Amino acid sequence: MYKLIDLISMVIRMRYLPNPFETLEYGYYINYIVEPLIYFLTYNVVGLYYTKGSAPAIGSLLYLFFYILHIGLIMLMGVFKWNLVVIVAIFISYFVAHFFMKVLMEGSFSR
C-alpha cells in the first residue's frame, strides 16, 4: 500500500502542484534553489506528528498533506506581493497552529 501512496504523492507533487514562486521575476530558478529546503522542512514537520517506520503509508500521506500546505502558504505570500507583514503573519500563524496541534495531541488541555 505504501508504494502506491508514495507513487501517487510523487506524481501529485511533481506534475500537479504549481511553482509557488511564479509571481517573481526569476521564479523558475528560485524554485530550483528553494525546493530542497521545502522538502527538508516538510520532512521535519511530518516528524512532529509521525514516528518514522510506524506506518509508512500514513507517513507518505502526511508528507503530501504538509507539502501541499507549504506550497499553498508560499503561494499565499505571492498573492500579497511578498509583503513582509503578511509573511510574518503567515509564519506566526503557522507556528502557533503547530504548537496547538502538539498540545492537543499530547492531551495537555484534558486536565
Buried (B, 14 or more C-beta within 10 A) or exposed (E): EEEEBBEEBEEEBEEEBEBBBEBBEEBEEBBEEBBEEBBEBBBEBBEEBBEEEEEBEBBBBBBBBBBBBBBEBBBEBBEBEEEEEBBEEBEEEBEEEEEEEEEEEEEEEEE
